[in-house]
Amino acid sequence: MNTVAPARISTGIAGLDDILNGGLTPQRVYLVEGSPGAGKTTLGLQFLLDGAARGDAGLYITLSETADELAAVARSHGWSIDALDVFELAGEAALDIDAQQSVFHPSEVELGETTRNVMDRVDAVKPVRVVFDSLSEMRLLAQNPLRYRRQILALKQFFTARSCTVLLLDDKTSQSDQHLHSIAHGVISLEQIAKEFGKERRRVNIVKMRGIRFRGGYHDYTLNTGGITMFPRLVAAEHLRDFVPAVRATGSSGIDALLGGGLVRGTNTLIVGPSGIGKTTVATRCLLTSLERGEKAAFYLFDEGLGTFFARSLALGMDLRPYADSGQFLIQHIDPAELAPGEFAQMLRDAVEQRKADFIVIDSLNAYLQAMPGEQFLVLQMHELLSYLNQQGVTTLLVLGQHGMIGDVKSDVDLSYLSDGTILMRFFESNGRLRRAVTVIKSRAAEHALTIHELQLGRNGIRIGEALEGFDGVLTGLPSYRGSTPMMAPATDADS
């Protein structure tokens, strides 16, 4: 008895093949369900066109769209369906009363005619891959669940006997059709979610797949010109890599001292503080030092425009453009209203695995939160994302803005327990001036300083003063002075 599992066949979508750990088992019948607009037709075309590129005959049976409509869908993606056989049951012939064949006037006779016509075309074409679009028309013709189930079973047995791999498309007009789920070898569910603002979100879930270990849960995907792109949910445990956790300087001796030596490779550090405190500047200084060492880096900017970012960095003595022009430094402006969370995770994976990035900055998590369905999903996604980056030996900086300036300052979400280190920045008032303070409140990788220091940003970068030993309540924003430690003088261009 032959127990060798049959080779998988590609779905035509690399991300979906990844989710299925290699693709579909051939010569089986699968259900692809989803509401109108979810991308079922596009998925079906990609499946058939992939087969055509491999020399497999493909048949698209359409009861809901005309051949011209299918060709128009393909053209919108830059494809041609000339290599496919399209069997149209939604044209004028379907409306011919004399022909006793009308999917729009259901009857038992018409259902039998439709099924026989499909079988005759399959026998004539002898396809390897088949897409049947859609089952909702068959459901209307059947009129009752028993007759519908019998017809689907008959089609399944027919296709299997002819060694076809079939995708049955269904638009979920029946809210709970467990008959289809039980009959199909596998069920792929596509979902489109409308948001109150910004681009709609799409996600896929493998409801069932017999004989295949697949990656469960929801996975984001996009439907753009060129077809469907799926982003498998990131599982950090699948991406392990050996590296040496070396300590690396940040470019500021003061920050290095606070961190206990610098940033450690394979760790992530959270920079927390109110707007305008200098979080991005500190992150940029660390990143520039990484570039100066010859490392590759990536910066994902949610809040600030690229022009403003480059100009402000240059004004602080940090010129990043040469590194961006050479390709050593990748910077991308991200619009959270247009972003699928899984798409962003894939961006980071591509930066690490393809561009070999050693240093990554995400600025800021507040905007990234807006792309997520809720806070709990952000925490789960960030846990996997940070675990993955750590295991790849990447040094990661995360920027998190807080609400308020002085006094009661709050965060949108608390991610400090996910970080390996946390740098806290605060405004405080002293002698009629608004000043900045910085401290490290957590480090898993080194013995960090517990002192609070004044921070100044100027033309020559970051200046860290002596510990504010004479002050109490600096982190509240309204300290009291009890000692004699002098404050730093305002920064000038001559300061180093």
C-alpha positions in Angstrom: 0.0 0.0 0.0 1.4 3.4 -1.0 1.4 5.8 2.0 3.5 8.6 0.4 1.6 11.9 0.7 0.9 13.5 -2.7 2.9 16.6 -3.6 1.3 19.9 -2.9 0.2 22.3 -5.5 0.5 26.1 -5.3 -2.5 28.3 -4.8 -0.8 31.0 -6.9 -0.5 33.2 -3.7 2.9 32.8 -2.0 1.5 33.9 1.4 -1.4 31.5 1.3 1.0 28.6 0.4 3.1 29.6 3.4 0.0 29.6 5.7 -0.8 26.1 4.3 2.8 24.9 4.8 3.3 24.2 1.1 0.0 24.6 -0.7 -3.1 22.4 -1.4 -3.3 18.7 -1.6 -4.1 18.0 -5.3 -7.2 16.3 -6.7 -9.4 17.5 -3.9 -12.4 19.9 -3.7 -12.0 23.1 -1.6 -14.5 25.8 -0.5 -13.5 29.4 -0.8 -16.1 31.6 1.0 -16.3 35.3 1.5 -18.6 38.3 1.2 -18.8 40.2 -2.2 -15.6 42.2 -2.6 -13.4 39.9 -0.5 -11.4 38.7 -3.5 -12.8 35.3 -4.3 -12.8 35.7 -8.0 -9.2 37.2 -7.9 -8.0 34.2 -5.8 -9.7 31.8 -8.3 -8.0 33.5 -11.3 -4.6 33.5 -9.5 -5.0 29.7 -8.8 -5.8 28.9 -12.5 -3.1 31.2 -13.9 -0.5 29.7 -11.7 -1.5 26.3 -13.0 -1.4 27.6 -16.6 2.1 28.8 -16.1 3.0 25.3 -15.0 1.3 23.7 -18.0 -1.9 22.6 -16.2 -5.2 23.1 -18.1 -7.5 25.4 -16.2 -11.3 25.7 -16.4 -13.3 28.6 -14.9 -17.0 27.8 -14.6 -19.1 30.9 -14.1 -22.7 31.0 -13.1 -22.6 34.6 -11.8 -20.3 36.5 -14.1 -19.9 36.7 -17.8 -16.7 35.9 -19.6 -16.3 39.5 -20.5 -16.6 40.5 -16.8 -13.9 37.9 -15.9 -11.6 39.2 -18.6 -12.1 42.8 -17.3 -11.2 41.6 -13.8 -8.1 40.0 -15.1 -7.1 43.1 -17.2 -7.4 45.2 -14.1 -4.6 43.1 -12.6 -2.5 43.1 -15.8 -3.4 39.5 -16.6 -4.7 37.7 -19.6 -7.1 34.7 -19.3 -6.5 33.5 -22.9 -4.8 30.4 -21.6 -7.9 29.5 -19.5 -11.1 27.9 -20.7 -14.1 29.9 -19.5 -17.4 28.1 -19.4 -20.2 30.7 -19.1 -23.6 29.8 -17.7 -24.7 33.3 -17.1 -25.1 34.6 -20.6 -28.0 34.7 -23.0 -28.2 31.0 -23.3 -29.0 30.8 -19.5 -32.0 33.0 -20.1 -33.4 31.1 -23.1 -36.7 29.6 -21.9 -36.9 27.2 -24.8 -33.5 25.7 -23.8 -35.0 24.9 -20.4 -31.8 26.3 -18.9 -32.1 29.3 -16.6 -30.2 29.8 -13.4 -32.6 32.7 -12.8 -35.7 30.5 -12.8 -34.9 27.6 -10.4 -36.3 24.1 -10.9 -35.2 20.6 -10.5 -34.9 20.2 -14.3 -32.7 23.3 -14.6 -30.4 22.1 -11.8 -29.9 18.8 -13.5 -29.3 20.5 -16.8 -26.7 22.8 -15.2 -24.9 19.9 -13.6 -24.8 17.9 -16.8 -23.5 20.9 -18.8 -20.7 21.3 -16.3 -19.8 17.7 -16.4 -19.8 17.6 -20.2 -17.5 20.6 -20.4 -15.1 19.1 -17.9 -14.9 15.9 -19.9 -14.2 17.9 -23.1 -11.5 20.2 -21.6 -10.0 17.6 -19.1 -8.7 20.4 -16.8 -6.2 19.9 -13.9 -7.5 22.9 -12.0 -11.2 24.1 -11.9 -12.9 27.1 -10.3 -16.6 26.9 -9.8 -18.2 30.4 -9.4 -20.5 30.4 -7.5 -22.4 28.0 -5.3 -25.0 30.6 -4.4 -26.6 30.1 -7.9 -26.6 26.3 -7.3 -28.3 26.9 -4.0 -31.0 28.9 -5.7 -31.6 26.2 -8.3 -31.7 23.4 -5.7 -34.6 25.1 -3.7 -34.0 22.8 -0.7 -31.0 21.8 1.3 -31.3 18.0 0.6 -31.3 18.5 -3.2 -28.5 21.0 -2.9 -26.3 18.7 -0.9 -26.8 15.8 -3.3 -25.8 17.9 -6.2 -22.6 19.2 -4.5 -21.7 15.6 -3.5 -22.3 14.5 -7.1 -20.0 17.3 -8.4 -17.4 16.4 -5.8 -17.3 12.7 -6.8 -17.2 13.6 -10.5 -14.3 16.1 -10.1 -12.4 13.7 -7.9 -12.8 10.8 -10.3 -11.3 13.0 -13.0 -8.3 14.1 -10.8 -9.3 17.7 -10.7 -8.3 20.2 -8.0 -11.3 22.4 -7.5 -12.1 25.7 -5.8 -15.8 26.2 -5.1 -16.5 29.9 -4.6 -19.4 30.9 -2.2 -20.5 34.4 -1.3 -21.9 33.3 2.1 -25.5 34.2 1.2 -26.4 31.4 3.5 -25.3 32.5 7.0 -24.5 29.0 8.3 -23.9 26.4 5.5 -22.3 23.6 7.4 -23.2 21.2 4.6 -20.5 22.8 2.4 -18.0 22.7 5.2 -18.5 19.0 5.9 -18.3 18.1 2.2 -15.2 20.2 1.2 -11.7 18.8 1.8 -10.7 22.3 3.1 -12.4 25.7 3.8 -10.7 29.0 3.1 -12.7 32.0 4.5 -12.0 35.5 3.2 -13.3 38.5 5.2 -13.6 42.2 4.4 -13.9 44.6 7.3 -15.0 48.2 6.7 -13.5 50.8 9.0 -15.0 54.1 10.0 -12.0 55.9 8.5 -9.3 54.7 6.2 -8.9 51.7 4.0 -10.9 48.5 4.5 -9.2 45.6 6.1 -9.1 42.1 4.7 -8.1 38.9 6.5 -8.2 35.2 5.8 -8.8 32.2 8.1 -8.3 28.6 7.3 -11.4 27.1 8.8 -10.5 23.5 7.9 -7.9 21.6 5.9 -7.8 17.8 6.1 -4.4 16.2 6.2 -2.4 19.5 6.4 -0.8 21.2 9.3 -1.6 24.9 8.6 -1.0 28.1 10.5 -4.3 28.9 12.2 -5.9 32.2 13.1 -6.4 35.3 11.1 -3.9 36.5 8.5 -4.1 39.9 6.8 -4.1 40.3 3.1 -4.4 43.1 0.5 -6.2 43.2 -2.8 -4.5 45.6 -5.2 -3.5 45.8 -8.8 -1.6 42.6 -9.4 -3.8 40.4 -7.3 -4.0 39.2 -3.7 -1.0 39.4 -1.4 -1.3 37.5 1.9 0.8 38.2 5.0 1.1 35.0 7.2 0.7 35.7 10.9 4.2 36.1 12.4 5.2 33.2 14.8 8.5 34.2 16.4 9.3 30.6 17.5 9.6 29.6 13.8 12.5 32.1 13.2 15.5 31.3 15.5 19.0 32.5 14.7 22.3 32.4 16.6 24.1 35.7 17.3 26.5 37.3 19.8 24.7 39.8 22.1 27.4 42.5 21.9 27.0 45.9 23.6 27.1 48.8 21.2 27.5 52.5 21.8 24.6 54.9 21.1 26.8 57.9 20.1 26.1 59.7 23.4 28.4 58.9 26.3 25.7 60.1 28.7 23.1 57.8 27.3 25.6 54.9 27.3 26.3 55.5 31.0 22.6 55.5 31.8 22.1 52.2 29.9 25.1 50.5 31.6 27.3 50.6 28.5 24.9 51.1 25.5 22.4 49.1 23.5 22.7 45.3 23.4 22.3 43.5 20.2 19.1 41.4 20.1 17.2 43.6 22.6 14.5 46.2 22.2 14.4 49.6 24.0 11.3 51.7 24.6 11.7 55.5 24.6 8.8 57.0 26.5 7.9 60.7 26.9 5.5 63.5 26.0 5.4 65.2 22.6 8.5 67.4 21.9 10.7 66.0 24.6 13.2 64.6 22.1 12.3 60.9 21.7 12.9 60.8 18.0 16.1 62.8 18.3 17.6 60.2 20.8 16.5 57.4 18.5 18.0 59.1 15.5 21.3 59.6 17.3 21.5 55.9 18.2 20.6 54.9 14.6 23.2 57.2 13.0 25.9 55.7 15.2 24.8 52.3 14.0 25.1 53.5 10.4 28.6 54.9 11.1 29.7 51.5 12.3 28.7 50.1 8.8 25.5 48.4 9.9 22.3 48.5 7.9 19.3 50.2 9.5 15.5 50.8 8.9 13.3 53.6 10.2 9.5 53.4 10.1 8.1 56.8 10.5 4.4 57.1 11.4 4.0 60.6 12.8 6.4 62.9 10.8 6.9 63.6 7.2 10.2 62.5 5.6 11.1 66.1 4.6 10.7 67.4 8.1 12.5 64.4 9.6 15.6 64.9 7.4 15.7 68.7 7.9 15.3 68.5 11.7 17.9 65.8 12.0 20.3 67.8 9.9 19.7 70.9 12.0 20.8 68.8 15.0 24.0 67.8 13.3 22.8 64.4 12.1 22.8 64.1 8.3 21.1 60.8 7.2 20.6 61.5 3.5 23.9 60.0 2.3 23.1 56.7 4.0 19.6 56.7 2.5 21.0 57.5 -0.9 23.5 54.7 -0.7 20.9 52.1 0.3 22.4 51.4 3.7 19.5 53.2 5.4 15.9 52.4 4.6 13.3 55.0 5.8 9.6 54.6 5.1 6.7 56.8 6.0 3.7 54.7 7.1 0.1 55.9 6.9 -1.7 53.9 9.6 -5.1 54.5 7.9 -3.9 52.5 4.9 -1.9 49.9 6.8 -2.8 46.3 7.6 -1.0 45.2 10.8 0.2 42.0 9.1 1.5 44.0 6.2 3.7 46.1 8.6 5.0 42.9 10.2 6.0 41.7 6.7 7.8 45.0 6.0 10.0 44.3 9.1 10.6 40.7 8.1 11.7 41.9 4.6 14.0 44.5 6.1 15.7 41.9 8.3 15.7 38.9 6.0 16.3 40.5 2.6 18.0 43.8 3.4 19.9 42.4 6.4 19.0 45.3 8.7 20.8 45.3 12.1 19.0 48.3 13.6 15.3 49.2 13.5 13.4 52.2 14.8 9.5 52.3 15.0 8.3 55.9 15.6 5.7 55.8 17.0 3.7 53.0 18.5 0.8 55.5 19.1 0.1 55.7 15.4 0.7 52.0 14.9 -2.0 51.4 17.5 -4.5 53.1 15.2 -4.0 50.4 12.6 -4.9 47.7 15.1 -8.4 46.5 15.9 -7.8 47.0 19.7 -5.2 47.4 22.4 -5.1 43.7 23.2 -4.2 42.9 19.6 -1.4 45.4 19.6 0.1 43.8 22.7 -0.1 40.3 21.1 1.3 41.5 17.8 4.1 43.4 19.4 5.0 40.4 21.5 5.6 38.3 18.5 7.2 41.1 16.5 9.7 42.0 19.3 10.4 38.3 20.0 11.2 37.8 16.3 13.5 40.9 16.1 15.3 39.9 19.2 15.8 36.3 17.9 17.3 37.8 14.7 19.9 39.8 16.7 18.3 43.1 15.7 18.7 46.2 17.9 15.2 47.8 18.1 14.1 51.2 19.4 10.4 51.8 20.0 9.0 55.3 20.5 5.9 55.8 22.6 4.3 59.2 23.0 2.5 60.2 26.2 -0.4 62.6 26.7 0.3 65.8 28.7 3.4 67.8 29.2 3.9 68.4 32.9 2.4 66.6 35.9 0.0 63.8 35.1 1.3 62.2 31.9 -0.4 59.1 30.5 0.2 56.6 27.8 -2.3 55.1 25.3 -1.0 51.6 26.1 1.5 50.2 28.5 4.1 48.1 26.6 6.9 48.6 29.1 6.7 45.0 30.3 7.4 43.8 26.7 10.5 45.9 26.3 14.0 44.8 27.4 14.9 48.4 28.4 12.9 51.6 29.0 14.2 55.2 28.7 11.9 57.7 30.4 11.9 61.4 29.4 10.1 64.2 31.2 9.7 68.0 31.1 10.2 69.8 34.3 10.3 73.5 35.4 13.2 75.2 37.2 14.2 78.8 37.6 11.6 80.0 35.1 12.8 77.6 32.4 11.3 74.5 30.8 13.9 71.7 31.0 14.2 68.1 30.0 15.1 65.1 32.3 16.0 61.6 31.3 16.5 58.3 33.2 16.5 54.6 32.5 13.9 52.8 34.5 14.5 49.3 33.2 17.2 47.2 31.5 17.2 43.4 31.3 20.6 43.3 29.5 22.8 45.4 31.8 23.0 47.1 35.2 21.7 50.5 34.4 22.0 53.8 36.3 19.2 54.8 38.7 19.9 58.5 38.5 17.9 61.2 36.8 19.8 63.7 34.6 19.1 66.8 32.7 18.9 66.4 28.9 19.7 69.1 26.3 19.4 68.9 22.5 21.4 71.2 20.4 23.3 71.6 17.1 26.0 69.2 18.3 23.6 66.6 19.4 22.6 65.3 22.9 24.1 66.6 26.1 23.5 64.8 29.4 24.2 66.7 32.6 25.1 65.6 36.1 22.6 63.7 38.2 19.9 66.0 39.6 20.7 65.0 43.2 19.4 68.3 44.7 16.0 67.9 43.2 12.9 65.9 44.4 9.9 65.3 42.2 11.6 65.9 38.8 9.5 63.2 37.2 6.3 64.9 38.3 7.3 68.0 36.4 7.2 70.3 39.4 10.3 69.5 41.5 11.5 71.1 44.7 15.2 72.0 45.0 17.0 70.9 48.2 20.7 70.9 47.1 23.4 72.9 45.5 24.0 71.0 42.2 24.1 73.6 39.4 21.9 73.2 36.3 23.4 73.0 32.8 23.7 76.3 30.9 21.5 76.5 27.7 23.1 74.7 24.8 25.0 76.8 22.2 26.5 75.9 18.8 29.9 75.7 20.5 28.8 73.0 22.9 29.9 69.5 22.3 
